[in-house]
Amino acid sequence: MQLTGPNGSQQFDKLTKTKTMESILSSLDTKGIGNYIDHLFSQADESEVYVIYLRFSFQALRNLLFL
């Protein structure tokens, strides 16, 4: 959560050219994913919540399709 919090970035992997967040997210169980989504929502204002949800959903779907 600290990598994407106030002192981090939701685009941490892109900015650092790593797969740190991707690795962490891929190892989460259902509860962990829910906690991460809650964290993202808490970091966004209301106008960003829908966009974050869509991006996260599309990325998750893409990852499932191309395993």
C-alpha positions in Angstrom: 0.0 0.0 0.0 2.9 2.3 0.6 4.1 2.1 -3.0 0.8 3.5 -4.2 0.0 5.8 -1.2 0.6 9.5 -0.8 4.3 9.2 -1.2 4.1 6.6 -4.0 2.3 6.3 -7.3 -0.5 4.1 -8.7 1.8 3.8 -11.7 4.8 2.5 -9.6 5.8 -0.3 -12.0 5.7 2.0 -15.0 7.7 4.7 -13.3 10.3 2.4 -11.9 10.3 0.0 -15.0 9.8 -3.0 -12.7 7.0 -5.5 -12.0 6.9 -5.0 -8.2 3.2 -4.1 -8.0 2.3 -6.7 -10.6 4.1 -9.4 -8.5 2.5 -8.3 -5.3 -1.0 -8.1 -6.8 -0.7 -11.5 -8.5 0.1 -13.1 -5.2 -3.0 -11.7 -3.4 -5.9 -13.8 -2.3 -9.5 -12.6 -2.6 -9.4 -10.8 0.7 -6.1 -9.1 -0.3 -7.5 -8.0 -3.6 -10.6 -6.5 -1.8 -8.3 -4.7 0.6 -6.2 -3.3 -2.3 -9.4 -2.0 -4.1 -10.5 -0.4 -0.9 -7.1 1.3 -0.6 -7.3 2.6 -4.1 -10.8 4.0 -3.5 -9.6 5.7 -0.3 -6.8 7.4 -2.3 -9.1 8.8 -5.0 -11.6 11.5 -5.0 -15.1 10.6 -6.2 -14.5 11.5 -9.8 -11.6 9.1 -10.0 -13.1 6.1 -8.3 -15.0 4.9 -11.4 -11.9 5.3 -13.6 -9.7 3.4 -11.2 -12.3 0.6 -10.9 -12.5 0.2 -14.7 -8.7 0.2 -15.2 -8.2 -2.3 -12.4 -11.0 -4.5 -13.8 -9.6 -4.4 -17.4 -6.1 -5.1 -16.2 -7.3 -8.1 -14.1 -9.3 -9.4 -17.0 -6.4 -9.0 -19.4 -4.1 -10.8 -16.9 -6.6 -13.7 -16.7 -6.9 -14.0 -20.4 -3.1 -14.0 -21.1 -1.9 -16.3 -18.3 
